[in-house]
Amino acid sequence: MAEVTLFGGVEHVERTRDPRGPPPRLLFGIAAAAGAVLVLEIGLTRLFSYTIWYHFAYLTISVALLGFGAAGSVLAAWPSLLERRGFLSSMAIAFQAGIGLCLLVIDRVSLDPLSVTSDPSQFARMLVYYVAVALPFCAGGVLVVAPIQTFPRAVGRLYFWDLAGAGLACAVSVPLIWWIGTPAATASSAVILVFVAWAYAEPGLRLRRTLLSAAVAVATLALAAGSDFRPAPTKFMSAFLSDASSELAFSSWTPINRVDVVAFDPPYREGSYISWGISPYYGGDAPGFYMIGNDGDSCAVMYEWDGDIASLEFLKHHILATPYVLLEEPSVAAIGIGGGADVLNALVHGAESVVAVEINPETIRAGRQIFNDFNGDVLNHPKVEPVVAEGRSFLRSRPDRYDLIEINSVDTLSALSTGAYVLSESYLYTADAIGDYLDHLKPGGTFAMAVADTNTPELPPRHTLRLASIVRKALEDRGVLHPERHVMVIAAGRETAFSHTLVRNEPFGAEDVRRMVQFANSRGFDAWHLPDRRMPSPTSRILSWEAPTLAAFYDRHDLNLQAITDDAPFFFNFYKWRTLLRPSTYRVLSYERTLATGQIVLLVMLLQSIAFSALAILLPLRRLDLASRCTRPERVALLAYFSALGAGFILIEISFIQRFVLFLGYPTYSLTVVMFSLLVSTGVGSLLTERISPLPARQAAALPPRLLGLGLLVVAYMALLPRIFDALLGTSLAVRVAVSVGLIVPMGVLLGSFFPIGIRIAERLSPRLVPWAWAVNGCATVIGTLVAVLAGMTWGFTVVTVAALALYACGVAGLAWVSTRSGGPGRLA
């Protein structure tokens, strides 16, 4: 067999039969390289979510991850690169330089994808972004795959260190962003790479490369500290900050979003609730206000208040007053309070107590500590209890019941009008969520949800109609025979409507209806549904129609208005795939567009990923001399196997992240705990494959039992997790994290065996297939991510999980075929 010069000071070692295996320094190096890749990915996703619309951020990141996978194709086609002295330590430094280039491009090159129809230069700018993010990830991919290519029979150990490094980076990324902010956390990946440059450098180059790498890391940190990242021009924060009377009074990067408070001198008095949702008969004014932005948009209002209830008179004439028409001194739980307007609304209507729930602690800190003089110290009011938590998780973890549970425009029309949430699952809006809210009401209590909506022939109502569908399903799931008697819907405004949907466990009485009609008439509001009559509005029809009529309506309507559940919690996914490509859906890429942006971007990402993957996977085969060792059917089978692993693993990962969101209370907690546990335990499973006999027949025979165990375990999880979560929701976060880790680890250990076993079999067919297999796996992971979202949106995450198991089964069957056809140990030895 040919000998090659390897990196890390190990020279002239036979590629496939090195008795020493990888040196310890190399193991730590691959872990650090994998960690740097993950820290950069998380950091760039957060940066892009602020500077450009977040679904376009994923479009850019998908290109980066494809570059990471394509690194295997580069080494498969040009394996001689590894023979060059200092090549891999140079790659570590190139990775660092690429991080700096990314930060520089984000800071200096303004990208606004929603302006492409009016500014064609945006296409060139997007290409610049693609190149800037692809380069460092490609370098990172080389750093991770090169050791596996060099020591393929030690893949169990190497893959363990790869996944352990990625898992640890996932665990520290969220605390790191809290501690030093997103830009510095992103740049910190360059610091990790100093160790990689040292670990991968040959002895004669080690000192020089380490010092050079350290200098580049310092420069990257300085660049991040000196950069002034700004949101896209079409975001509300850009519009506010362009006003000469405005200033950025507070900003904080968090793993959830970036929080900005824009102050105005003098405070704004026009706009927000005084011009939206207010009675046309109201002739007074409202207090001045500041705006709180989330990731540069989705703004919430913070009102100036002097503590005098009389100064909030306008709220009594607003659509937000609707639930209080039927309640006297209620106990209130307000979910997603933003700048505190809902708390003021509760106080002005005589609430006995207000539990103010907000998911972002920085938003609460801004209201309680930084701007408390401006807002009348409302979050420290004796009747108010601020709580930092995800709304549903908070309710399910406490036995308290309320007279009113209020959710007001948690996702505002400003963000929704761009489709910015169409790819974002929200567990606040599902039929299961409505059931939770109703479970936590006192007798006669009300759940109320205010949503922004459109109401024109071009853009008919959709949010209110879907909410009506969800409410109907939630009530029917509780055994209610006439859900229309349990619901009221009142709306303010015409073209831009603001509707308030009220739901009770008990039917509304005649006196309730009388008081609500009187209120609506006195304020000039419209009743879209009342419980004692059938009304001509689409909202009322959805609540009142017989099931067959409603099903026919759903089927023929251009929009997808059916109820959603926790299994597919995409409230803002309105366009059916068959209507998505109609010109009226996508012809206007503007801020007032038709809410299909996210789905269109998702399809573009999928097509882009498939095309790129085909090039990255198939083209290198032209340079591989495999005819003597590996036949075309064997390559096809390996392609299928590693594609199945890449797509299947990410489908399982995404579906289980979704399942743990409500149990752990924060999406960021779920992401961190699930990814950390899954990656590290998968690495352990990889390490355990070192105990399997090296005979190819034994390697292949080890897969079916593991596949069976994986299937049984996943089926058990799907059946038992809801019961486990319900039983333990009231425990401390530490207990829930420990339980989550304990549940995920067995699955990760089983998943960890498939990749290293496949690599060993591929290496025996032809060593040059090893990096190619990495490329196949990596590209399939990107495609699998998109397929997971598509399938989740269309059929739900249970289908995603089942599809993952089917992929693994197909992959194992293909590999078994290779092993059988290859003639056993004699053929593969």
N, C-alpha and C positions, 0 to 999 in steps of 0.2 A: 504493500500500500504506500501511497505517496506521503512524504513527510512535508510539513509546512512549518514555518516559523510562527509561533504563537506569541500573543501579547502577555504582559504581566511577568516577564522574565522567565517564562517557561519556553525554552527553545527546542526545536527539532524533536518534538514529541509526536509519536505516531497518532494520527487523528482519532482513530476509532478504538485503539486498544491501549490507551495510556493508563498504566497501572496506578499512577499517582492521582489522576483526576484533577479537577480544578483546585488551584491553591486557595487557601482561606481568604486572602486579600480579594480574589476575584468574586467570591461569594458575597462578601460585603459590598463590593462594587456594583454588582448587578442589583442588589437590594436598594442601594442608594440611587441608582439610575432609574429604576422603576418608581421609586418614591418621588423623585424629581419630576418625572412625567406626570404623575397624578396630581401633585401640588400645582403644577403649571396648568393642567387641564381645569381643575376646580377654580383656580384664580382667574383664568381667562374667561371662563363661563360667567363668573360674577362681574368682571369688568365689562364684558360685552353686553350683559343684561342691562347695565346702566348706560353705556355709551351708545348702543344701538338697541333696537327691539330684540327681546330675548330669543324669539324663535329664529331670527336671523343670526343671532349668536350661535345657536346650535348648527345652523348651516355652515358657518365658518369652522366651528370645532369639528364637525364631521369630516371636513377636508383634512384637518390636522391629524385626526385619529387614523384616517386612511393612510396618511403619510407615515404614521407610526407602524402600521401593519406592512406597508410597502417596503419598509427597510429590509424585511426578509427577502423580498424579491431582488433588491439591489445586491445583497450578499450572495444570493443564489446565482445570479447572473455573472457577478464579478467577484468570486471568492478570493482572488489574488489580493484584494484590498487588505485583507487581514494579514498578509505577509509583509506589508509596508511597516517599517519601523515607526512607532509613535502614532499609528493611524487612530487607534481607539482613544488615546488621551487627547488627540486633536479633535476627535468627534465630541468629547466632553466639553472642550473649550468652544467648539462650534455651537453646541447646544446652548451654552451660556450666552454667546453672542446673539443667537437667535432669539433668546428671551428678551434681551435688550432691544433687538429690532422690533419685536412684537409691541413692547411698551412704547417705543418711539412712534410706530405707525398709529397705534391707538390714540396717542396724545396729539400727534401732528396732522394726521389724515382724517378729516371728518367724513364719516360714512353715514348716509341716510337712505336706506333701501327704499323707503316709501316715496322718494323723490325721483325715482328712475325715469318716470315718464316725462318729467319736466327738466331733468338734468342728466343727460346721457353719460356724463363723466362719472356718475356713480358706479357704472359697470367697471370702469377702469379702477376705481377706488376699491371695489370689492375684490378685484383680481389681486391688487396689492395686499389686501388683507389675507387672501388665500395663501399667497406665497409666503408672507411673513409668518403665518402660524404653521404652515406645513413644514418649513425648514427645521425648526427646533425639534418637532415631534419625529421627523424622519431621523435626525441625529440620535434622538433618544431611543428610537426603535433599534438602530444599529447597536447601541450600547447594551441593549437587553438581549437581542437575538444572537449576537456574536459569540458569547460564551456557550450558548446552547448549540450553535453550529460547530464550535470547536470541540466540545465535550458532550456529544449527543447521548452517550451511554450514562452520563451523570445527570441526565435531564431531571430526574426526580429531585435531586438536591438543588439544582439550579432553578427549577421552576418554583420550588419552595421559597428560596430567597427572593426571587422575583415577586411572588405574590405577598410574601411577608413584608417586603419593603413597600409595596403598593398599599397594603392594608394599614400599615403603621402611618403612612403619609395621609391616608384617608382619615385616620383617627385624630391626627394633629392638625389637619387643615382647618377644620371649623374653629377650634380654640385659637389657632394662629390668626385667623381673620378677626376674631373678637379682640385679640390682643394688639395687633399691629396694623390692622386694616387690610383691605384686599390688595392694593398695589404692592405694599411691602411683602405681603404673604406670597404674592405671585413671584416677585423678584427673589424671594428666599429660596426658590428652586435652584437658582444659580449658586447659592451658597452650598447646597447639598452636592452640587456637581464638582466642587473643589475636591471633595473626598473621592469622587469617581475618577477625576483626572489623576489623582495620586495612585489609586488602586490599579488603574489600567496602564500606567506608564511603565516602560522598561526601566531597569535600574539606572542606566546612564542618563535617562531623560527625566527621572522622577522629580528631582528638586526644581528644575527649570519649569516643567509643566505645571507643577503644583503652585509655584509662585505666580506664573502667568494666569492660571485659573483663578487664584485668589484676587488678583488685580481686576480681572474681568468681573468677578462677583461683586466687588466693591463698587465698580462703575455701574453695574446693573442696579444695585440698591440705591445709589445716588440718583440714577435716572428715574427710578420709581418715585423717590421722595420729591423730586423736582417737577414731576409731571402734573399737569392740571387737566384731569380728565373731565370732559364735558358731555352731556347727553346730546343725542341727535336733535337737529333743529325742529323736527316735528313733535318733539316731546314737550309737555307742558312746562317743565322746569326751564327749558331754554326760552320759552316765550315769557315766562315770569321774570327771569333774570335779565332779559333784554330791556325791561322797563327801567328807566333812569331812577325811579323811586325805590327800586328793590335792592336788597342785599341778601347774600347767603349768610343767614344768621347762625346756622347750625348744620353740620353734616356729620354722618357717621356711617362707615362701612360695616355691614354685618353679613353673616352667612345667609340671612333671609333676604335682605335687600339693602340698598343704600337709602338711608333716611336723610332728607334735606328739609330744612325749614327756611322758607323765603319770607323775610320781613319786608314790609312796605312802609315808607314814611311820606305821608301819613298812611295808616292801614287802609287797605281796600275796603270800600263800602258797597260797591256794586259787584254783581256776580254771585256765585255760589247759591246758597239757599234763598237769598232775597230775590233772585231772578229765576229760580228753577224750583218748581214744586210749590211756589207761594200762591195764595189765593189772588185772583185778578182784582178782587175787591179791596185788597189791603192797600192802604195809602201811606202807611208809616215807613220807617226805615229799619235797619238792623245794625248791630255793632260792627266796627271794623274787624278785619281778620287778617291773619297770616295763612300761608299755605304749607302743608306738609307733603312732600313728594316721596314716593317709593320707587326706587330705580328710575328716577327722572320723570315719572309720570304717575298715574293713578293717585291723584292728589286728594288730600283730605283738608278740611277747613278747620282752623283754630280761631275761635272768636275771642275778641277782647271783651272782658267782662269785669264789672266793678263789684260784683257780688249782689247787685240789686236785681231781683227776679223781674221787676217791672221793665227793665231794659231789654228783656228777651221776649217782649210781647209778640214779635213777628212769628215765633215758633207756634203760637196758638192758632195762627192762620196758615200754617204750612201743612202739607200732606203728611208730614211726620207726626202730626198731632192725632192722626186717625185712631190708633189703638187706645189712646187715652180717653176718647169719647165714651168708651164702655167700661172704664176702670176708675176706681176711686182709691187714691193713695196706694198704688200697687208696689209690690216688691219687683224689681226689674233686674234682668240679666241682659246687658247689652254686649253683643259679640262683635268685635272689630271696631273699636271706638275711634281709631284714628286720632284726630285732633280734639276730640271730646265733645263734639256737637250733640251726639246722642245722650251724653250725660247731662248736658244743659237742658236738653229737651225733656228728659225724665224729671229733672228738678223743677222746671217751670210748670210741669203738670202735676206737681205734688207727690212725686214718688216717695214712698216710705224709705226705701233703700235702693241702691244701684250697685250691682256688681259689674264692673267695667272690665271686660276681657279684651286683651290685645296681644297678638302673637309676638310682636317685636318689642323687646325690652327697651330699645333706644327710643321708640315712640313714646312709651310711658315715661322714660326719664326726661325727655324733652318737655312733656306736659307737666310733670310733677316738680322738677327741680330747676329747669333752665328758663322756661317761659311761664312759670307759675304766677309771677306778678302780672303778666299780660292777660292770662286767661282766668284771673280771679281765684287762682289756686283751687280750681274745680276738682282736680283729681285728689286733693287732700281734704275735700269737703267731708264733714262728719257722716254724711249719709252715703258716701261713695267708697267702695272697696276696689281699688285697681288690682287686676290679676294679670300676670304675664303667662299666657297659655294659649294653646290652640283651642278654639271654642268648644267643639264637640268632646274632645278629650277631657276638658275641664268639667263639662256637665256630667259626663259619664263617671268621673272619678269622685263625685260628691253626691250625697243623697238629697241635697237641698232642692226645694221646689219653689216656683216663682209665679207671680200673677201675670207677668209679661216677659217673654223672651224676644228680644228685638235684634234683627240683623238688618243693617241699613247700608246698602251700596258698598259692600266690602270690596267688590271689584267695580270700579266706576266706569261710566260710559266713555270717559276720556281714554281709558285703556282698551275697553272692549271694542271701540270703533275701529281699531287697527287690527283686530283679531289677535291681540297680544296674549289672550288667555285661552285661545281655542285649543292649544296643545297642553294646557295646564289643568291637571285634575284638581277639583275642589270638593272636599268632603263636607262642605257646609251646605251644599245644595241638593243632595241626593234624597231619594225617598227614605232611605235608612236614617238620614240625618233628621228629616221631619219627624220620624218616629221617636228619635231621641229627644227632640224638643218637646213633643207632646207628652212624653214620659215624665218630664221635669216641670210640668205645669200643675199648679194647684187646681182644685175644682173651680170651674168657671174661668180659668186662666186662658191667656191668648198667646199664640205664637204669631209674630208679625215679621214680614220681610218686605223691605222697600227695595225696588230695583229700578234702574234706569232703563228706558225703552225708547224705541222709535215708533212713530205712528203716522207714516205716510204711505201712499200707494207704492212707492219704490221700495220702502223699507217698512213693511208692516210690523206690528208687535211680534216679538219672539221670546224675550226673556220672561215676560208675564205669562205667555201661553205655555212655555215649558214648565214654569213654576206651577201653573194650574195642573198640568199633567202629573207632576211629581207629588203635589199635595193630594190629588185624587188617589194615586196609587198608594201613598202612605196611609191614607184613611181606609182604603179598601183592605190593605194588609192588616189593619187592626179590626176588621170585621164590620166596618161601617157600611150600611146598605145604601145610604143616600148621602154621599160626601158633599154634594152641593149645598146641603143644609148646614154644613159646618164651616163654610167659607164666605168671606166678604172680600171684594176687590174694589178699591177706590183709586182713581187716577187723577192727576193734575197735569195740565198742559196738553198741547195738541201734537205738533210735529215731534217734539222731544218730550216724551211723557215721563212721569215719575209715578209709578204705581205702588200701592201698599196692599199686600195680601194678608188677611187676618184669618187664622185657623184656630179652631177649638176642638177639644175632645167631645164636647157636648154640642148639640145643635144650637144655633143662635135663636133667641126668642123674638117674639114680635116687638117687644119693647126695645131690644137691641137694634132691630132693623129700623124702627121709627127714629131712634136717636141718630143712627148713622145717616139716614136719608136727610134728616134735618141739618146735620152738620155739613154734608156734601152740598146741599142746596145753598146753605148760607155762605159757603166758601167758593162756590162756582166750580166744584170738582165734579167729575163724572163717576157714576157707579158702573163698573164693568161687570160686576156680579153681586147680586143680593140673594140671600139664602131662601127667600120665600117666593121667588118668581124665576121664570126662565126669561133670559134677556137676549137680545140679538147680537151681543158681542161675542167674538170668538172665544174669549176667556170663559164666559158663562156656558157656552156650548160644550167646551171641553169638560167642564165640571158636571154638566147635566145630561149629556147624550147617553143613550144606551151603548153598551160595549161594542156591538157590531158597527154601529154608526160611527163611533169614535175611531175604531180600527180602520174603517174605510177613509175617514178624514186624514188620519196619519199617513196612510199609504199614498193618497193622491196629492198631498201637500208638497210643494217644492222643498220646504224646510223639514229638518228632522226635529219634531217637537215632542217626541215620546219621552216618557219619564226615564230618569237615569237612576242607577243604584250605585252602591259602593264598589261594585265589581267593574263599573265603567263610568267613573265620576267626571265625565267631560261635559259640564253644563253648557259651555259655550260652543260646542261642536254642533252647529246648526245645519250645515250643508250636507245633503246626501251626496255620495260619491257620483251618482248619476247626474246630479245637477251642478256639480262643482265646475265642470268645464264649459258651462254655458257662458257666452260672452258677457252677459249681464252680471255674472259673478265676479269676474276678474278684470274687467276692462279699465277700472279706475283704481290705480294704486295710489291712493291718497289718504289723508287722515280721516276723511269722511267715508271711507270705503265700506264694502258690504260685509265685513267680518269674516271673509273667507281666507284672509292672508295666511293664517297659520296652516290651514290644510294645504293650500297651494305650495307653501314653502316645504311642507312635509313631503309632498310628492316630488318636488324638485330635488330635495335631499336624497330621496330614494333612488331616483333615476341617476343622479350624479354619482352616488355611491356605487351603484351597479356598474356604470360605465367605467369608473375609475378602477374598481376592483377587477373587472375583466382585463383591463390593460395590465394592472399590477400582477395578476396571477398568471395570465396566459402568455404574455410576451416573454417573460424569463425562460419559459420552457424551450424557446427557440435556441437559447444559448446553452442549455443543459445537455450534456452528452449522456443520455440515460438509456440508449437503445440496448446496451449490453446487459443492463441490470434490471431495468424497470419497463414493463410493457405499457402500452397506452391504456388498456383496461385497468391496470393496477394504479396508474396515475389518476384515472377518473374516480376509482374507489377511494383513494386517499383524499382527493379533492372533496368528495362527498363527506368523508368522515370529518375532516378538519373544519369544513364549512358547518357541518351539523354541530360540532362542539362550540364553535364561536357563536353561532346564532342561538343555540340552545342554552348556553350558559347565561348570556345576557338576558334572554327571555325569563329565565328563572330568577335572576337577580332583580330585574325590574318588577316582576310580579310580586316578589316577596318584600321589596321596599314598600310597595303599595299596601300590602297587608299589615305592615307594622306601623304605619303612620299614626293611626288613631291610638294604638296601644302605647306608643312611646310619647305621644303628645305633640311632637314637632316633626315636620317633614325633614328638617336637618338632622334631628336625632335618628330618625329612621334611616336616612341615607348613611349616616356615619356608622351606626351600630351594625346595620345589615352588611354594608360593604366591608367594614373591618372584619367582622366575624366570618363572613363568607370567604373573603380573600385569604385570610390567614389559615382558616381551617382547610380550604382547598389546597393551600401550600402544604399543610401537614399530610393531606391525602396523597399529594404528589410524592412527598418524602417517603411515605410508607410503601410506595411501589418499588423502592429499592430492594425490598425483601422478596419480591417476586423473582422466580428463576429467570435468568436471561434467555432461556430457550424461547424462540418465537412462539412455538405452540402454547407454552405456558402463559406467555404474555397475552396472547389473544384469548385464551381460555379464561383469563381472569376478568374479562369485561362483562360477559352475560350475568354472572351473579351480582356484580355491582350495579348493573342496569336494573335488575329486578329489585335490588334493595332500594335504589333511588326511586323507582316507581312506587313501591309500597310506602316509602317514607313521605313522598310528596302527597300521595292520596290521603295518608293519615293526617298530614298537616292541613290539607284543605277541609277535612271533616272536623278536626279537633281545635284548630287555632281559634275560631270564634268563641268557643266555650272557655278556652284557657284565658283569652283576653278579657272576656266578661267577668270571669272569676277574680282576676288579679288587677283590674283597673284601679281599684282603690288603694293599691299598695304604693310604696314610695318609688320614685324614679329609679333609684339604685336597684331595687328588687326587679323592676320591669326590664331594666337593661340586662341584668344577670339572667333572667328567664329567657330573654330574646337571644342572648349569646348561646345559652344552652340548647335552645331549639334549633338554631341555625348551624351549629358546629357539625352535628352528624351528617347533615346534607352536604356541607362543604367538603368533609373528608371523603365522601363517596365521589363527589364531582371531581376531586383532585386527581383521581387515578387515570382518567380517560386520556388527557393530553400527553403525559409522559409515556404511557404505553404506546400510543400512536406514533410518537416521535421515534421510539426505539425500533418499531417495525419499519417506519419510513427509512431510517438510517441504514437498516440492513438491506433494503432494496436499492438504495443509492444515497450516500452521505449528502449529496448536493440537494436532495429533497428536503432536508431538515429546515433550512431557512425559508424555502418555498412554502412548506407546511405552516410555518409561523405566519407568513403573509396571508395565506388562505384563511387561517384562523382569525387574524386581526381584521381583515376586510369583512369577513362574515359577521364579526361582532358589531361593526358599524351598521351593516345592513340589518342585522337582527334587532338593534336598538330601534330603528325606524319601523320595522315590522311589528315590534312589540307595541309601539304607540298606535300604529294603524289598527292592529287587531284589538287592542284595548279599547280604542274609540268605537270600533264597529261591533265587537262581540263581547268584550269584557276580559278582565285579566284571568279569569278561570280558564278561558279558551287559550290564553297566552301560555299558561302553565302546562296545560295538556299538550299544546303544540311543542313546547320544549321537550317534553318526554318523548313525543313522537320523533323529533329530530334526533335525539340521542339513540333511540332504537334503530332508526335507519342508518345512522353512522356506524353503530356497532355491527349491524348486519353486513354493511359494506366491508368493514375491516375483517370480519370473519370470512367473507368470501375471498378477500385477498390472501389471507393466511392459508385457506384450503387450496386455492388455485395455485399458490406459489409452491406447493409441494412440501410444506412443513419445514423443519429445521434445516434440512440439507439445502433447500433453495435460499433461505434467508440468512444462513449462518455467515 
